[in-house]
Amino acid sequence: MAAKAESRVINMAGLVQGIVLVTFPATSTIFTSSKYYSLSSSQYGSLFLPQVVLAIAGSLLGARLAQRITTKRVYLVGLAASLVAMALLLVSALVKADHAIAYPLLLVATAFVGAGFGLTVPVLNIYAALFHPAGVDSAVLVLNALLGLGTVLAPIFVAIFVGLGFWWALPVLSAVLLAGLLTVSMRLPLQARTETAADAGPGRQRRPVPARFWVYAACVTFYGICETMNGNWSELEMTKQLGGSAAEASLALATFWGMVTVGRVLFAAAGRWLPERLTYRILPFVLVVTFLLTGHLSAGSAVTGIVVFGLAGLGCSALLPLTISFGEEELTTMAGAVAGGIIAFYQLGYGIAAFGVGPLQSAGIGLPGIFRGTAIVAAAMAGLSFLVARRRPSPQPEPAVAGKSR
């Protein structure tokens, strides 16, 4: 019963972490509105710099920190950091008219969002694999599907709360959920058995990073670029290039994240019939096609754009969770550091796409050209996917043993 309770709490934490992660992007119109914070586009974009830096740092340091204070405490610290982020966002709402105070508060808040993400998400993936040893790939896919569901719910909640006249209800809701998770989680064992005392010793720390890890790192960096091009720039592509309305642009973004979530659930359920390694090799090619299509769409193609961004969401869906689960199964010498390292390089890809598009546009390259160029990144990821998945044996039919379950 305790194991089931732990699994449910970890999955709920993934859902809440997804909501927290997208709280700031989902409230972008609040931050840039003259009625509220009056941030310029560049100031709004700069909000995410502390988030990326702290997310990478948290992901890389989480495993070492777990050796000192336990994995459970790293998880709790991550939840607490997310709770602080929501509290700071609420405080900033009280002083939004004073830019000199509100903007620094927002920067600190996004830093705590990054720290919470970097510390918590790798641990959640470790726990998901630990609690479901007979179905690691499916468990990690389900966890990340719930995280993706949180990213879909955040903009929906914002639309509802803005319509009701109190947008700040989203950080209040997130804070309440985080406080509840902290209270429940502190009472659970949440023991990670991926490290022994001997493993955590000095000899373990001096062991070099396996060469194979860098293949995973390169692949997930490319993935971060591909996901962020769709997640951060789809609305601008829809309104500026395809002539879509603001509502159509929002629908395109919601469709993208929605299909990311649907795809993770779909591929987790299809694991018995569609081998995970085959899924992993096919999806990057789906992204190649979607980037080429997006780059060649013309004005008046808003409806087609929504469909293409939905297909891009399906292409992205299983890649990150499968990279994590493949790495945890293969790179056993790194044990609990695998998930953190992969999340760190995913965030590196996020940073490249989030902040690299602006300079490219300033250099005269339009968004359609940048989307077409990203197809090259997706193609490189497709090539690496064969290296990542090559050592995974083809699934064998399970013997018909009474009482056996996956």
Summary of the structure (lengths in Angstrom):
residues: 406
radius of gyration: 20.8
end to end distance: 18.0
largest distance: 68.1
contacts: 1475
relative contact order: 0.13
helix: 79%
strand: 0%
